[in-house]
Amino acid sequence: MSWIDQLTIYLQRVAPDLAQGIVTTLYLAAVALSLGVLIGLPTALARVYGPPWLRRLALGYIEIFRGTPLLVQLFIVYYGLPELGLTFDRLPAAFLTLGLNSGAYQAEYFRGAIQSVGSGQMTAARALGMTRMQAVRYIILPQALRLALPAWSNEAVSMIKYTAVVFLIAVPDIMGKAKILAGRYFNPIEIYLTVALIYLVLVGIATWIVRNVERRVELPGQHIEAARH
């Protein structure tokens, strides 16, 4: 049997399961990033504009989730919270953990971008009669979101890889499917090399997409203006 025939047979065996794993991985990454935005942006605003108690609360959340391993967070959510009466199925536990973790990092990306917008713009907006929240919404945030995009793009690309930890709670992502296939066919080297190649392709495609988005939304001279402040 030629190597082409062997490769064809191998792909016929593993492709359906790995394709399902790819869909699950991309779904996990998309939901986690969306949750991260919903959590991270308000947290960043709380750190910059909130009262002292709210700033400390936001900082505590950020430090906890940035300072502890993602795997530990996943195990606490999936295995630890049931002891407190909060039980999550595998997929919701993965969504919650990845979302909270991503939210902590995104909060810092957004905070840095907000603070890089010149303070004079807030002053000018208030002088024109805007309230503080109107100035944040219409003047500061549109610029800050563009400035945060490069860092956020790195988070989006990295999230594809971060999802790999969820196979440890039996979520059928790429790694989860790979574990099943390796046990079924007793060829872990081939399976995990295939998985590595899949991640390389997914990360490469995601990187290409976000870099194109960055170029489309970037305003000429904006980074120079932000750097002065």
C-alpha positions in Angstrom: 0.0 0.0 0.0 1.4 3.4 -1.0 1.8 6.3 1.4 -0.9 8.1 -0.5 -3.4 5.3 0.1 -2.3 5.2 3.8 -2.8 9.0 4.1 -6.3 8.7 2.4 -7.4 6.0 4.9 -6.0 8.0 7.8 -7.9 11.1 6.8 -11.1 9.2 6.2 -10.8 7.9 9.7 -10.0 11.2 11.6 -11.4 14.0 9.4 -15.1 13.8 10.5 -14.3 13.9 14.2 -11.6 16.6 13.9 -14.0 18.7 11.8 -16.5 18.5 14.6 -13.8 19.5 17.0 -12.8 22.5 14.9 -16.4 23.7 14.9 -16.6 23.4 18.7 -13.2 25.1 19.2 -14.2 28.1 17.0 -17.6 28.3 18.8 -15.9 28.3 22.2 -13.5 31.0 21.1 -16.2 33.2 19.6 -18.4 33.0 22.7 -15.5 33.5 25.1 -14.3 36.6 23.2 -17.8 38.0 23.1 -18.2 37.5 26.9 -14.8 39.0 27.4 -15.9 42.2 25.6 -19.1 42.4 27.6 -17.2 42.0 30.8 -13.9 43.7 29.9 -15.3 47.0 28.6 -17.5 47.9 31.6 -14.6 46.8 33.9 -12.2 49.1 32.1 -14.7 52.0 32.3 -15.1 51.3 36.0 -11.3 51.4 36.5 -10.9 54.7 34.8 -14.1 56.6 35.7 -15.7 54.7 38.6 -15.7 55.6 42.3 -12.8 54.3 44.4 -14.7 51.3 45.7 -15.7 50.2 42.2 -12.1 50.7 40.9 -10.9 48.4 43.7 -13.5 45.8 42.9 -12.6 45.9 39.2 -8.9 45.7 40.0 -9.5 42.7 42.3 -11.3 40.8 39.5 -8.5 41.6 37.0 -5.7 40.6 39.3 -7.4 37.3 40.3 -8.0 36.2 36.7 -4.8 37.4 35.3 -2.7 36.1 38.2 -4.0 32.5 38.3 -3.7 29.8 35.7 -6.6 29.3 33.3 -6.6 25.6 34.1 -7.1 26.2 37.8 -10.0 28.6 37.1 -11.6 26.0 34.9 -11.4 23.3 37.6 -12.8 25.7 40.2 -15.8 26.5 38.0 -16.4 22.9 37.0 -15.5 21.0 40.1 -15.4 23.5 42.9 -18.5 25.6 42.4 -20.9 22.6 42.7 -19.9 22.3 46.3 -21.4 25.8 46.7 -24.6 24.8 44.9 -23.6 26.2 41.5 -23.4 23.4 39.0 -22.5 23.9 35.3 -22.5 21.5 32.4 -19.2 21.1 30.5 -19.9 23.6 27.8 -21.3 26.4 30.0 -18.4 25.9 32.4 -16.0 26.3 29.5 -17.8 29.4 28.3 -17.8 31.0 31.7 -14.2 30.3 32.5 -12.8 31.4 29.2 -15.1 34.5 29.2 -14.1 35.6 32.7 -10.4 35.0 31.9 -10.6 36.9 28.6 -12.6 39.7 30.2 -9.8 40.4 32.7 -7.2 40.7 29.9 -9.5 42.7 27.7 -10.3 45.1 30.5 -6.6 46.0 30.7 -6.4 46.5 26.9 -9.4 48.8 26.9 -8.2 50.7 30.0 -4.9 51.4 28.4 -6.6 52.5 25.2 -9.0 54.8 27.1 -6.2 56.4 29.0 -4.2 56.9 25.9 -6.8 59.2 24.4 -5.8 62.8 25.1 -7.3 64.2 28.3 -7.9 67.5 26.5 -10.6 65.8 24.4 -12.7 65.2 27.6 -12.1 68.8 28.6 -13.2 70.1 25.2 -16.3 67.8 25.2 -17.4 69.1 28.6 -16.8 72.7 27.5 -19.2 72.0 24.6 -21.9 71.0 27.1 -21.6 67.2 27.0 -22.0 65.2 30.2 -19.1 63.0 31.2 -20.9 59.9 30.0 -21.7 61.5 26.7 -18.1 62.5 26.2 -17.0 58.9 27.0 -19.6 57.4 24.6 -19.2 59.7 21.6 -15.7 61.0 21.9 -13.4 58.8 24.0 -14.7 55.2 23.3 -14.7 55.4 19.4 -11.0 56.3 19.5 -10.1 54.0 22.3 -11.7 50.9 20.6 -9.5 51.6 17.6 -6.4 51.9 19.7 -7.2 48.7 21.6 -7.7 46.7 18.4 -4.1 45.4 18.0 -4.0 44.1 21.6 -7.5 42.8 21.3 -6.5 41.0 18.0 -3.8 39.2 19.9 -6.3 38.0 22.4 -8.6 36.8 19.7 -5.9 34.8 18.1 -4.6 33.4 21.4 -8.1 32.4 22.4 -8.1 29.7 19.7 -5.2 28.1 21.6 -6.5 28.8 25.1 -9.6 26.7 24.3 -7.4 23.6 24.3 -7.6 23.3 28.1 -11.3 22.5 28.1 -10.7 18.9 26.8 -9.8 18.2 30.5 -13.4 18.5 31.4 -14.4 16.4 28.4 -15.5 19.2 26.1 -15.3 17.7 22.5 -13.1 20.4 21.0 -10.1 19.6 18.8 -8.1 18.3 21.7 -11.0 16.3 23.1 -11.6 14.7 19.7 -7.9 14.0 19.4 -7.8 12.2 22.7 -10.7 10.0 21.6 -9.1 9.2 18.2 -5.7 8.5 19.8 -7.3 5.9 22.1 -9.4 4.5 19.3 -6.6 3.9 16.7 -3.5 3.8 19.0 -1.6 6.4 16.9 -1.1 9.4 19.2 1.8 10.8 17.4 0.0 11.1 14.1 -3.2 12.4 15.7 -1.5 15.1 17.8 0.8 16.2 14.9 -2.4 16.6 12.8 -4.0 18.7 15.7 -0.9 20.9 15.8 -1.2 21.5 12.1 -4.8 22.4 12.5 -4.1 24.9 15.2 -1.3 26.5 13.0 -3.8 26.9 10.1 -6.6 28.3 12.3 -4.2 30.7 14.0 -2.7 31.8 10.7 -6.2 32.5 9.2 -7.3 34.3 12.3 -4.1 36.4 12.3 -4.7 37.3 8.6 -8.3 38.4 9.3 -7.6 40.6 12.3 -4.6 42.3 10.6 -6.8 43.2 7.7 -9.5 44.5 10.1 -6.8 46.6 11.9 -5.7 48.2 8.6 -9.3 49.0 7.6 -10.3 50.7 10.9 -7.0 52.5 11.8 -7.1 56.3 11.5 -4.0 57.9 10.1 -2.0 59.6 12.8 -4.1 58.3 15.7 -1.3 56.2 17.3 1.0 59.2 17.0 -1.5 61.5 18.7 -2.1 58.9 21.5 1.6 58.5 22.1 1.9 62.2 22.9 -0.3 61.7 25.8 
